C-alpha cells in the first residue's frame, strides 16, 4: 500500500489515504469547475484504496455543495483549506482527495490531466464517482 497523510493547515481536518498504486499510476486530475480552479485543486483517488478522515472540531468543518449538489467539499472554517470531496452513502461513501493537502505534496510540475464534467447529469456524476473515487474506511468527528 501507498500511504499518504495530510490535512488542513491548522490541523482540524486530517486524513490518511491508502492507495494500491503510486501517484504516478493513479494520476492527478484537475477538475475545470470554478471551485476547483479557484482552489488550484489537484485531486486523486483509488477505487481499490481507502481513506480515513478525522475532524477534531465538527463546528469548524464546512461542507460546501454547489452545481449538481451530489458531494460535500470539505473545507476547514478556521484556515480555509479544501482537503477533499465526499460523495455520501449510508455505507460511508467515496472521496477524492486534494493532493495539495498532503503532508508530502507532489511537486507542482507533477503531470496533471484536466477534466471537464459539465455535460454530466446527476446519475452520470454519481456513477462516475462511485466507480473512480476512494471508498471511505472511516469518517470520524471527534467533537461537534
C-alpha positions in Angstrom: 0.0 0.0 0.0 1.0 3.6 -0.6 0.1 5.7 2.4 -0.5 9.5 2.1 -1.3 11.5 5.2 -2.4 15.1 5.2 -4.9 17.7 6.3 -5.7 21.3 6.6 -3.2 24.0 7.7 -4.4 24.3 11.3 -4.8 20.6 11.9 -8.6 20.5 12.4 -9.1 18.2 9.4 -6.8 15.3 8.8 -6.8 12.2 6.6 -4.9 9.0 5.8 -5.3 7.9 2.2 -4.1 4.4 1.4 -3.7 3.6 -2.3 -2.9 0.4 -4.1 -0.7 2.2 -6.6 1.7 5.2 -6.5 0.6 8.6 -7.7 2.4 8.1 -10.9 -0.1 5.3 -11.7 -3.2 6.9 -10.2 -2.6 10.2 -11.8 -3.7 13.7 -10.8 -6.8 15.3 -12.1 -7.6 19.0 -12.4 -11.4 19.5 -12.5 -12.1 22.6 -14.5 -15.1 23.7 -12.5 -14.9 27.2 -11.0 -14.5 25.9 -7.4 -11.5 23.6 -8.1 -9.9 26.1 -10.3 -10.2 28.8 -7.6 -8.6 26.4 -5.1 -5.9 25.2 -7.5 -7.0 21.7 -6.6 -5.2 18.6 -7.8 -7.2 15.5 -7.0 -6.6 11.8 -7.0 -8.4 8.7 -5.9 -8.1 5.0 -5.9 -11.3 2.8 -6.1 -9.3 -0.1 -4.6 -7.8 2.0 -1.8 -9.3 3.5 1.3 -9.4 6.8 3.2 -9.8 7.7 6.8 -10.9 11.3 7.7 -10.7 12.8 11.2 -12.3 16.1 12.2 -11.2 17.4 15.6 -14.0 20.1 15.9 -17.1 19.5 13.7 -18.2 23.1 14.3 -15.1 24.2 12.2 -15.9 21.8 9.3 -17.6 23.4 6.3 -19.5 21.1 3.9 -19.9 23.1 0.7 -22.2 21.9 -2.1 -22.6 23.5 -5.5 -23.6 22.7 -9.0 -25.5 19.4 -9.0 -25.1 19.2 -5.2 -24.0 15.5 -5.2 -21.0 15.8 -3.0 -19.7 17.7 0.0 -16.5 19.6 -0.4 -14.8 19.6 3.0 -13.2 22.9 4.0 -11.8 24.0 7.3 -13.6 27.1 8.6 -10.5 28.2 10.5 -7.7 28.0 7.9 -9.8 27.7 4.7 -8.1 24.6 3.2 -10.1 22.3 0.9 -9.0 18.8 1.7 -11.4 16.5 -0.3 -14.8 15.9 -1.7 -17.2 13.4 -0.2 -20.0 11.6 -2.1 -22.0 10.4 0.9 -23.7 7.0 1.1 -25.1 5.0 4.1 -22.1 2.7 3.9 -19.7 5.7 4.2 -19.4 6.8 0.6 -16.5 7.8 -1.5 -13.8 10.5 -1.5 -11.5 12.2 -3.9 -8.6 13.9 -2.1 -6.8 17.2 -2.9 -3.1 16.3 -3.0 -2.2 19.9 -2.2 -3.3 18.9 1.4 -0.8 16.0 1.6 1.9 16.4 4.2 4.4 15.4 1.5 2.9 17.2 -1.6 3.7 16.1 -5.1 5.8 18.7 -7.0 4.0 21.4 -8.8 5.2 20.1 -12.1 3.7 16.6 -11.5 1.7 15.6 -14.6 -1.9 16.8 -14.3 -4.9 15.8 -16.5 -7.6 18.5 -16.9 -11.2 17.2 -16.9 -14.5 19.0 -17.7 -17.6 17.3 -16.3 -20.1 19.9 -17.3 -22.1 17.5 -19.5 -22.9 15.1 -16.7 -26.3 14.8 -15.2 -26.8 13.7 -11.5 -26.9 10.0 -12.3 -23.8 10.1 -14.5 -21.9 12.1 -12.0 -22.7 9.8 -9.1 -22.0 6.7 -11.1 -18.6 8.1 -12.2 -17.7 9.0 -8.6 -18.8 5.6 -7.2 -16.6 3.9 -9.8 -13.5 6.1 -9.5 -13.3 7.7 -6.1 -11.9 6.1 -2.9 -14.1 4.2 -0.5 -14.4 5.6 3.0 -13.0 3.4 5.7 -13.7 5.9 8.5 -15.1 9.4 8.9 -14.7 10.4 12.5 -16.0 13.6 14.1 -14.2 13.9 17.4 -16.3 16.9 18.7 -19.2 18.8 17.2 
